[in-house]
Amino acid sequence: MSYGLGAYKKTSIHTASKEQILIMLYQAAIKNCKKAIEAIEAKDIAKKGEFIGKLQDIVIELNNSLDLEVGGDVATELSSLYDYMLFASTQANIKIDKEPLIGCLNVLNTLYEGWTQAIKTLRKEAAEKAPQSK
């Protein structure tokens, strides 16, 4: 990676809102899950392990960021989904089987779409409540 691109990525992460970081994490998890599936199909065992490891690191980070006291049932359900993805991706890694990763990818895509829509709705509501300047 060139220095300029690396510096840009680092800056974009440091200046991103919590919502943007959440979306970036989901995008990276989806990307690594797809790459792990491709690696299994290509029988590239080393790359499979690398991409599953990255996927699991992101899922662990998402799980660790949950506040079960504040988030209540939603946070508990998300934690269960993250646990499922960790288990399924581990099974995919051990068995060299893409099917558990396809399940993870479906969950990730659903959560990504849900969070994206929720953030758009919150931003729209915030914009509507903001005082109009003349």
N, CA, C and O atoms as a DFTB+ gen file, in Angstrom:
536 C
 N C O
     1  1       0.853      -1.174       0.000
     2  2       0.000       0.000       0.000
     3  2       0.899       1.237       0.000
     4  3       1.877       1.312       0.744
     5  1       0.558       2.177      -0.827
     6  2       1.367       3.386      -0.882
     7  2       1.155       4.205       0.389
     8  3       0.130       4.081       1.060
     9  1       2.134       5.037       0.705
    10  2       2.060       5.836       1.924
    11  2       0.834       6.746       1.908
    12  3       0.137       6.877       2.914
    13  1       0.576       7.369       0.770
    14  2      -0.537       8.312       0.682
    15  2      -1.870       7.657       0.983
    16  3      -2.686       8.214       1.716
    17  1      -2.098       6.473       0.421
    18  2      -3.349       5.773       0.652
    19  2      -3.453       5.347       2.110
    20  3      -4.516       5.470       2.719
    21  1      -2.356       4.846       2.674
    22  2      -2.353       4.444       4.081
    23  2      -2.654       5.621       5.002
    24  3      -3.429       5.492       5.950
    25  1      -2.045       6.756       4.723
    26  2      -2.278       7.958       5.533
    27  2      -3.725       8.420       5.404
    28  3      -4.344       8.836       6.383
    29  1      -4.261       8.343       4.179
    30  2      -5.656       8.738       3.953
    31  2      -6.604       7.841       4.752
    32  3      -7.524       8.326       5.411
    33  1      -6.369       6.526       4.685
    34  2      -7.230       5.596       5.411
    35  2      -7.162       5.845       6.908
    36  3      -8.184       5.834       7.594
    37  1      -5.954       6.070       7.414
    38  2      -5.775       6.312       8.840
    39  2      -6.515       7.583       9.261
    40  3      -7.185       7.602      10.293
    41  1      -6.391       8.643       8.458
    42  2      -7.061       9.904       8.748
    43  2      -8.572       9.735       8.688
    44  3      -9.288      10.269       9.535
    45  1      -9.070       8.992       7.686
    46  2     -10.516       8.831       7.553
    47  2     -11.090       8.079       8.755
    48  3     -12.217       8.351       9.169
    49  1     -10.337       7.147       9.312
    50  2     -10.811       6.412      10.482
    51  2     -10.804       7.315      11.714
    52  3     -11.743       7.288      12.509
    53  1      -9.741       8.120      11.877
    54  2      -9.636       8.985      13.056
    55  2     -10.658      10.113      13.038
    56  3     -11.005      10.639      14.096
    57  1     -11.147      10.495      11.866
    58  2     -12.103      11.602      11.784
    59  2     -13.534      11.123      11.577
    60  3     -14.444      11.945      11.466
    61  1     -13.751       9.823      11.524
    62  2     -15.083       9.282      11.271
    63  2     -15.942       9.317      12.528
    64  3     -15.443       9.233      13.650
    65  1     -17.244       9.442      12.306
    66  2     -18.186       9.364      13.425
    67  2     -18.331       7.900      13.847
    68  3     -17.886       6.992      13.145
    69  1     -18.954       7.689      14.996
    70  2     -19.180       6.319      15.468
    71  2     -19.992       5.525      14.449
    72  3     -19.740       4.341      14.227
    73  1     -20.962       6.185      13.838
    74  2     -21.792       5.528      12.839
    75  2     -20.972       5.129      11.616
    76  3     -21.129       4.025      11.095
    77  1     -20.101       6.020      11.160
    78  2     -19.259       5.719      10.002
    79  2     -18.304       4.563      10.306
    80  3     -18.064       3.712       9.450
    81  1     -17.769       4.534      11.507
    82  2     -16.861       3.446      11.894
    83  2     -17.614       2.115      11.910
    84  3     -17.092       1.098      11.452
    85  1     -18.837       2.122      12.435
    86  2     -19.650       0.906      12.445
    87  2     -19.854       0.397      11.018
    88  3     -19.695      -0.795      10.754
    89  1     -20.201       1.289      10.111
    90  2     -20.419       0.913       8.709
    91  2     -19.119       0.405       8.093
    92  3     -19.137      -0.577       7.350
    93  1     -18.000       1.050       8.384
    94  2     -16.695       0.605       7.860
    95  2     -16.365      -0.805       8.362
    96  3     -15.846      -1.630       7.609
    97  1     -16.666      -1.074       9.629
    98  2     -16.403      -2.400      10.180
    99  2     -17.236      -3.463       9.472
   100  3     -16.731      -4.532       9.129
   101  1     -18.509      -3.164       9.258
   102  2     -19.349      -4.124       8.538
   103  2     -18.856      -4.328       7.109
   104  3     -18.822      -5.458       6.622
   105  1     -18.476      -3.249       6.435
   106  2     -17.957      -3.371       5.063
   107  2     -16.707      -4.247       5.032
   108  3     -16.560      -5.092       4.149
   109  1     -15.816      -4.048       5.987
   110  2     -14.582      -4.840       6.039
   111  2     -14.892      -6.305       6.369
   112  3     -14.265      -7.207       5.814
   113  1     -15.844      -6.544       7.256
   114  2     -16.218      -7.922       7.597
   115  2     -16.802      -8.626       6.373
   116  3     -16.465      -9.778       6.098
   117  1     -17.663      -7.946       5.648
   118  2     -18.263      -8.513       4.432
   119  2     -17.177      -8.818       3.405
   120  3     -17.173      -9.885       2.791
   121  1     -16.262      -7.876       3.225
   122  2     -15.175      -8.072       2.252
   123  2     -14.326      -9.292       2.623
   124  3     -14.022     -10.119       1.763
   125  1     -13.948      -9.404       3.878
   126  2     -13.111     -10.532       4.308
   127  2     -13.860     -11.856       4.255
   128  3     -13.260     -12.893       3.970
   129  1     -15.146     -11.835       4.521
   130  2     -15.943     -13.052       4.426
   131  2     -15.992     -13.523       2.968
   132  3     -15.811     -14.709       2.690
   133  1     -16.234     -12.603       2.049
   134  2     -16.259     -12.954       0.624
   135  2     -14.898     -13.477       0.166
   136  3     -14.826     -14.446      -0.590
   137  1     -13.828     -12.841       0.620
   138  2     -12.486     -13.282       0.230
   139  2     -12.162     -14.663       0.801
   140  3     -11.473     -15.456       0.160
   141  1     -12.657     -14.947       2.000
   142  2     -12.452     -16.273       2.593
   143  2     -13.190     -17.340       1.770
   144  3     -12.663     -18.428       1.543
   145  1     -14.402     -17.022       1.332
   146  2     -15.162     -17.946       0.482
   147  2     -14.399     -18.197      -0.822
   148  3     -14.274     -19.338      -1.267
   149  1     -13.896     -17.127      -1.423
   150  2     -13.126     -17.262      -2.667
   151  2     -11.871     -18.099      -2.439
   152  3     -11.512     -18.914      -3.288
   153  1     -11.205     -17.910      -1.314
   154  2      -9.987     -18.672      -1.013
   155  2     -10.298     -20.161      -0.856
   156  3      -9.524     -21.006      -1.304
   157  1     -11.424     -20.482      -0.225
   158  2     -11.821     -21.885      -0.089
   159  2     -12.090     -22.472      -1.473
   160  3     -11.669     -23.589      -1.774
   161  1     -12.790     -21.712      -2.307
   162  2     -13.080     -22.191      -3.659
   163  2     -11.796     -22.412      -4.464
   164  3     -11.718     -23.324      -5.287
   165  1     -10.791     -21.564      -4.216
   166  2      -9.509     -21.675      -4.920
   167  2      -8.560     -22.665      -4.232
   168  3      -7.443     -22.896      -4.696
   169  1      -9.026     -23.245      -3.118
   170  2      -8.214     -24.182      -2.324
   171  2      -6.912     -23.541      -1.828
   172  3      -5.877     -24.199      -1.721
   173  1      -6.993     -22.251      -1.530
   174  2      -5.854     -21.510      -0.983
   175  2      -6.025     -21.463       0.536
   176  3      -6.624     -20.538       1.084
   177  1      -5.488     -22.477       1.191
   178  2      -5.701     -22.667       2.633
   179  2      -5.110     -21.520       3.461
   180  3      -5.713     -21.088       4.443
   181  1      -3.944     -21.036       3.067
   182  2      -3.309     -19.953       3.822
   183  2      -4.160     -18.688       3.769
   184  3      -4.389     -18.047       4.795
   185  1      -4.626     -18.331       2.582
   186  2      -5.453     -17.119       2.442
   187  2      -6.789     -17.293       3.166
   188  3      -7.296     -16.344       3.765
   189  1      -7.361     -18.497       3.115
   190  2      -8.613     -18.782       3.828
   191  2      -8.443     -18.438       5.303
   192  3      -9.268     -17.734       5.886
   193  1      -7.372     -18.938       5.894
   194  2      -7.127     -18.673       7.310
   195  2      -6.906     -17.200       7.599
   196  3      -7.371     -16.681       8.614
   197  1      -6.197     -16.531       6.707
   198  2      -5.928     -15.094       6.876
   199  2      -7.228     -14.290       6.868
   200  3      -7.455     -13.451       7.739
   201  1      -8.081     -14.559       5.870
   202  2      -9.316     -13.781       5.753
   203  2     -10.316     -14.125       6.850
   204  3     -11.025     -13.244       7.336
   205  1     -10.382     -15.389       7.247
   206  2     -11.268     -15.757       8.355
   207  2     -10.765     -15.108       9.647
   208  3     -11.570     -14.653      10.459
   209  1      -9.462     -15.060       9.844
   210  2      -8.897     -14.391      11.021
   211  2      -9.274     -12.919      11.070
   212  3      -9.635     -12.404      12.128
   213  1      -9.192     -12.239       9.929
   214  2      -9.570     -10.821       9.872
   215  2     -11.062     -10.652      10.146
   216  3     -11.471      -9.755      10.882
   217  1     -11.869     -11.529       9.542
   218  2     -13.316     -11.493       9.780
   219  2     -13.605     -11.649      11.266
   220  3     -14.398     -10.894      11.829
   221  1     -12.966     -12.626      11.904
   222  2     -13.209     -12.870      13.323
   223  2     -12.740     -11.705      14.190
   224  3     -13.396     -11.372      15.177
   225  1     -11.628     -11.087      13.840
   226  2     -11.156      -9.913      14.589
   227  2     -12.211      -8.804      14.569
   228  3     -12.465      -8.161      15.588
   229  1     -12.819      -8.588      13.405
   230  2     -13.832      -7.533      13.276
   231  2     -15.080      -7.893      14.082
   232  3     -15.633      -7.050      14.788
   233  1     -15.517      -9.142      13.976
   234  2     -16.712      -9.580      14.708
   235  2     -16.471      -9.471      16.216
   236  3     -17.366      -9.061      16.955
   237  1     -15.287      -9.829      16.668
   238  2     -14.954      -9.688      18.089
   239  2     -14.994      -8.223      18.495
   240  3     -15.504      -7.898      19.567
   241  1     -14.473      -7.343      17.669
   242  2     -14.507      -5.907      17.957
   243  2     -15.951      -5.401      18.030
   244  3     -16.300      -4.636      18.930
   245  1     -16.776      -5.825      17.092
   246  2     -18.189      -5.431      17.113
   247  2     -18.856      -5.929      18.396
   248  3     -19.613      -5.194      19.031
   249  1     -18.580      -7.160      18.772
   250  2     -19.172      -7.739      19.980
   251  2     -18.685      -7.003      21.228
   252  3     -19.471      -6.724      22.134
   253  1     -17.392      -6.690      21.273
   254  2     -16.839      -5.993      22.443
   255  2     -17.369      -4.565      22.576
   256  3     -17.362      -3.998      23.668
   257  1     -17.826      -3.990      21.473
   258  2     -18.320      -2.609      21.516
   259  2     -19.762      -2.511      22.013
   260  3     -20.263      -1.415      22.261
   261  1     -20.423      -3.653      22.156
   262  2     -21.811      -3.630      22.619
   263  2     -21.889      -3.246      24.091
   264  3     -21.067      -3.674      24.902
   265  1     -22.876      -2.444      24.420
   266  2     -23.166      -2.109      25.814
   267  2     -24.494      -2.780      26.149
   268  3     -25.563      -2.270      25.815
   269  1     -24.410      -3.935      26.816
   270  2     -25.606      -4.725      27.079
   271  2     -26.573      -4.021      28.023
   272  3     -27.779      -4.261      27.958
   273  1     -26.065      -3.156      28.900
   274  2     -26.944      -2.430      29.817
   275  2     -27.753      -1.372      29.081
   276  3     -28.953      -1.227      29.311
   277  1     -27.093      -0.636      28.195
   278  2     -27.774       0.424      27.456
   279  2     -28.588      -0.163      26.300
   280  3     -29.716       0.261      26.047
   281  1     -28.008      -1.138      25.605
   282  2     -28.641      -1.689      24.409
   283  2     -29.753      -2.675      24.660
   284  3     -30.553      -2.948      23.766
   285  1     -29.818      -3.214      25.864
   286  2     -30.892      -4.131      26.230
   287  2     -30.992      -5.346      25.323
   288  3     -29.992      -5.979      24.984
   289  1     -32.239      -5.660      24.934
   290  2     -32.500      -6.854      24.123
   291  2     -31.817      -6.799      22.766
   292  3     -31.358      -7.825      22.265
   293  1     -31.743      -5.618      22.164
   294  2     -31.103      -5.487      20.845
   295  2     -29.629      -5.867      20.946
   296  3     -29.121      -6.619      20.114
   297  1     -28.950      -5.355      21.951
   298  2     -27.528      -5.664      22.133
   299  2     -27.335      -7.153      22.431
   300  3     -26.372      -7.761      21.962
   301  1     -28.238      -7.733      23.201
   302  2     -28.152      -9.164      23.521
   303  2     -28.323      -9.999      22.255
   304  3     -27.597     -10.970      22.045
   305  1     -29.277      -9.624      21.420
   306  2     -29.500     -10.342      20.153
   307  2     -28.308     -10.185      19.213
   308  3     -27.902     -11.145      18.558
   309  1     -27.753      -8.991      19.145
   310  2     -26.563      -8.771      18.314
   311  2     -25.404      -9.630      18.802
   312  3     -24.682     -10.224      18.001
   313  1     -25.232      -9.693      20.112
   314  2     -24.169     -10.511      20.680
   315  2     -24.340     -11.978      20.290
   316  3     -23.368     -12.670      19.987
   317  1     -25.580     -12.437      20.301
   318  2     -25.851     -13.826      19.891
   319  2     -25.499     -14.039      18.418
   320  3     -24.941     -15.074      18.054
   321  1     -25.823     -13.063      17.577
   322  2     -25.478     -13.166      16.157
   323  2     -23.959     -13.166      15.962
   324  3     -23.435     -13.916      15.138
   325  1     -23.263     -12.330      16.716
   326  2     -21.806     -12.289      16.620
   327  2     -21.206     -13.626      17.078
   328  3     -20.266     -14.131      16.464
   329  1     -21.756     -14.192      18.161
   330  2     -21.292     -15.502      18.629
   331  2     -21.506     -16.568      17.549
   332  3     -20.637     -17.406      17.309
   333  1     -22.672     -16.521      16.904
   334  2     -22.952     -17.457      15.811
   335  2     -21.904     -17.312      14.703
   336  3     -21.391     -18.310      14.196
   337  1     -21.591     -16.072      14.331
   338  2     -20.629     -15.858      13.243
   339  2     -19.233     -16.345      13.625
   340  3     -18.507     -16.873      12.783
   341  1     -18.860     -16.169      14.880
   342  2     -17.555     -16.675      15.331
   343  2     -17.522     -18.197      15.273
   344  3     -16.535     -18.783      14.828
   345  1     -18.601     -18.837      15.723
   346  2     -18.673     -20.286      15.683
   347  2     -18.661     -20.783      14.235
   348  3     -17.894     -21.682      13.890
   349  1     -19.510     -20.196      13.394
   350  2     -19.630     -20.638      12.008
   351  2     -18.327     -20.432      11.244
   352  3     -17.915     -21.298      10.472
   353  1     -17.682     -19.295      11.456
   354  2     -16.427     -19.047      10.741
   355  2     -15.319     -19.980      11.225
   356  3     -14.449     -20.369      10.445
   357  1     -15.349     -20.339      12.502
   358  2     -14.386     -21.321      13.017
   359  2     -14.624     -22.679      12.371
   360  3     -13.674     -23.363      11.990
   361  1     -15.884     -23.070      12.248
   362  2     -16.217     -24.333      11.584
   363  2     -15.765     -24.316      10.121
   364  3     -15.230     -25.303       9.617
   365  1     -15.984     -23.192       9.454
   366  2     -15.555     -23.068       8.057
   367  2     -14.044     -23.220       7.951
   368  3     -13.537     -23.838       7.015
   369  1     -13.336     -22.657       8.909
   370  2     -11.874     -22.715       8.909
   371  2     -11.390     -24.145       9.144
   372  3     -10.500     -24.626       8.442
   373  1     -11.969     -24.815      10.120
   374  2     -11.553     -26.175      10.474
   375  2     -11.897     -27.160       9.353
   376  3     -11.074     -27.988       8.965
   377  1     -13.120     -27.055       8.844
   378  2     -13.618     -28.031       7.866
   379  2     -13.310     -27.661       6.414
   380  3     -13.598     -28.420       5.489
   381  1     -12.713     -26.467       6.234
   382  2     -12.448     -25.932       4.889
   383  2     -13.741     -26.018       4.064
   384  3     -13.782     -26.605       2.983
   385  1     -14.788     -25.407       4.620
   386  2     -16.130     -25.459       4.048
   387  2     -16.679     -24.038       3.947
   388  3     -16.706     -23.308       4.938
   389  1     -17.112     -23.652       2.763
   390  2     -17.610     -22.288       2.571
   391  2     -19.038     -22.082       3.073
   392  3     -19.449     -20.943       3.293
   393  1     -19.800     -23.157       3.256
   394  2     -21.217     -23.017       3.639
   395  2     -21.418     -22.211       4.926
   396  3     -22.277     -21.329       4.947
   397  1     -20.669     -22.475       5.993
   398  2     -20.856     -21.648       7.202
   399  2     -20.552     -20.166       6.938
   400  3     -21.166     -19.287       7.542
   401  1     -19.607     -19.897       6.038
   402  2     -19.280     -18.502       5.707
   403  2     -20.405     -17.839       4.920
   404  3     -20.637     -16.637       5.047
   405  1     -21.096     -18.626       4.113
   406  2     -22.243     -18.072       3.385
   407  2     -23.313     -17.635       4.383
   408  3     -23.955     -16.601       4.200
   409  1     -23.501     -18.430       5.438
   410  2     -24.419     -18.034       6.508
   411  2     -23.977     -16.747       7.190
   412  3     -24.796     -15.871       7.468
   413  1     -22.673     -16.637       7.459
   414  2     -22.128     -15.407       8.059
   415  2     -22.360     -14.214       7.141
   416  3     -22.760     -13.139       7.588
   417  1     -22.106     -14.418       5.859
   418  2     -22.262     -13.333       4.887
   419  2     -23.710     -12.852       4.842
   420  3     -23.957     -11.650       4.745
   421  1     -24.665     -13.771       4.912
   422  2     -26.084     -13.383       4.923
   423  2     -26.409     -12.534       6.149
   424  3     -27.111     -11.528       6.045
   425  1     -25.897     -12.942       7.311
   426  2     -26.134     -12.180       8.549
   427  2     -25.473     -10.803       8.443
   428  3     -26.088      -9.789       8.771
   429  1     -24.226     -10.773       7.987
   430  2     -23.507      -9.496       7.861
   431  2     -24.228      -8.538       6.919
   432  3     -24.385      -7.358       7.231
   433  1     -24.664      -9.041       5.773
   434  2     -25.369      -8.186       4.809
   435  2     -26.666      -7.643       5.391
   436  3     -26.995      -6.473       5.196
   437  1     -27.405      -8.492       6.107
   438  2     -28.660      -8.060       6.732
   439  2     -28.394      -6.980       7.776
   440  3     -29.087      -5.963       7.803
   441  1     -27.398      -7.192       8.634
   442  2     -27.067      -6.197       9.661
   443  2     -26.565      -4.896       9.035
   444  3     -26.926      -3.805       9.479
   445  1     -25.737      -5.020       8.008
   446  2     -25.210      -3.834       7.317
   447  2     -26.356      -3.004       6.736
   448  3     -26.395      -1.785       6.907
   449  1     -27.275      -3.662       6.059
   450  2     -28.413      -2.947       5.470
   451  2     -29.271      -2.303       6.555
   452  3     -29.732      -1.172       6.403
   453  1     -29.480      -3.033       7.648
   454  2     -30.275      -2.494       8.755
   455  2     -29.629      -1.278       9.395
   456  3     -30.299      -0.272       9.630
   457  1     -28.332      -1.360       9.678
   458  2     -27.628      -0.222      10.275
   459  2     -27.589       0.966       9.319
   460  3     -27.775       2.108       9.740
   461  1     -27.348       0.704       8.039
   462  2     -27.309       1.790       7.055
   463  2     -28.645       2.523       7.028
   464  3     -28.684       3.753       7.024
   465  1     -29.730       1.768       7.011
   466  2     -31.063       2.378       6.991
   467  2     -31.339       3.127       8.291
   468  3     -31.883       4.231       8.263
   469  1     -30.977       2.547       9.412
   470  2     -31.211       3.201      10.707
   471  2     -30.454       4.524      10.799
   472  3     -30.989       5.516      11.294
   473  1     -29.218       4.538      10.327
   474  2     -28.407       5.761      10.373
   475  2     -29.008       6.833       9.469
   476  3     -29.055       8.006       9.841
   477  1     -29.467       6.436       8.282
   478  2     -30.115       7.400       7.376
   479  2     -31.353       7.994       8.030
   480  3     -31.585       9.201       7.957
   481  1     -32.142       7.146       8.666
   482  2     -33.365       7.610       9.325
   483  2     -33.036       8.569      10.460
   484  3     -33.677       9.611      10.597
   485  1     -32.034       8.224      11.281
   486  2     -31.646       9.106      12.394
   487  2     -31.132      10.449      11.893
   488  3     -31.455      11.493      12.460
   489  1     -30.334      10.425      10.834
   490  2     -29.805      11.682      10.278
   491  2     -30.932      12.545       9.720
   492  3     -30.924      13.765       9.882
   493  1     -31.897      11.912       9.065
   494  2     -33.031      12.648       8.511
   495  2     -33.840      13.289       9.627
   496  3     -34.230      14.453       9.535
   497  1     -34.092      12.517      10.690
   498  2     -34.849      13.040      11.821
   499  2     -34.110      14.186      12.496
   500  3     -34.719      15.178      12.896
   501  1     -32.786      14.045      12.623
   502  2     -31.972      15.101      13.246
   503  2     -31.989      16.361      12.395
   504  3     -32.034      17.471      12.925
   505  1     -31.953      16.195      11.080
   506  2     -31.977      17.348      10.177
   507  2     -33.320      18.064      10.249
   508  3     -33.379      19.291      10.182
   509  1     -34.392      17.299      10.386
   510  2     -35.719      17.890      10.475
   511  2     -35.922      18.642      11.783
   512  3     -36.662      19.625      11.825
   513  1     -35.264      18.184      12.860
   514  2     -35.403      18.827      14.168
   515  2     -34.473      20.031      14.316
   516  3     -34.710      20.897      15.158
   517  1     -33.422      20.090      13.504
   518  2     -32.452      21.185      13.596
   519  2     -33.131      22.498      13.210
   520  3     -33.944      22.536      12.287
   521  1     -32.789      23.578      13.925
   522  2     -33.377      24.866      13.572
   523  2     -32.931      25.294      12.165
   524  3     -31.770      25.154      11.781
   525  1     -33.889      25.808      11.437
   526  2     -33.602      26.265      10.061
   527  2     -32.934      27.624      10.121
   528  3     -33.413      28.533      10.799
   529  1     -31.814      27.761       9.403
   530  2     -31.130      29.061       9.355
   531  2     -31.628      29.832       8.155
   532  3     -31.984      29.249       7.131
   533  1     -31.652      31.166       8.288
   534  2     -32.143      32.016       7.192
   535  2     -31.029      32.692       6.499
   536  3     -31.257      33.445       5.552
